């Protein structure tokens, strides 16, 4: 489970965002920091992440292969 973990993208990662009820593809740029909000679970290979106050969905495989896990900031 990746929930709660923070990653820095070592290359751009394709993400999906829901805008006006439609899914829109976008790129999370290299060097960006994302935090996993939920997933993956069961056969679902998608994770929900937060990036710049936006909720996105990305493939867990992309995050594992193109992300470097960092320590989450303490609150």
C-alpha positions, 0 to 999 in steps of 0.5 A, spaced: 500 500 500 502 506 498 497 511 501 500 516 505 507 516 502 510 522 498 514 521 491 518 526 487 518 524 480 524 523 476 521 523 470 514 526 467 508 522 469 501 521 466 495 523 470 488 523 470 484 529 472 476 529 472 474 536 470 466 538 469 465 530 469 470 528 464 477 525 465 482 529 462 490 527 461 495 531 463 503 530 465 506 531 472 512 534 471 519 531 472 521 534 479 514 535 482 512 532 489 506 528 489 503 525 495 499 518 495 491 519 498 489 512 497 491 505 493 492 501 490 488 496 493 486 489 490 487 488 482 486 496 482 493 499 479 491 506 480 492 511 485 489 517 487 495 523 489 495 530 491 499 535 486 499 542 487 492 542 491 489 537 485 487 530 486 489 526 480 489 519 478 496 515 476 498 508 475 501 505 481 507 502 476 508 509 473 509 512 480 514 506 482 518 506 476 518 514 475 518 516 483 523 517 488 520 516 495 521 521 500 519 522 507 513 526 508 513 532 512 511 532 519 505 536 521 
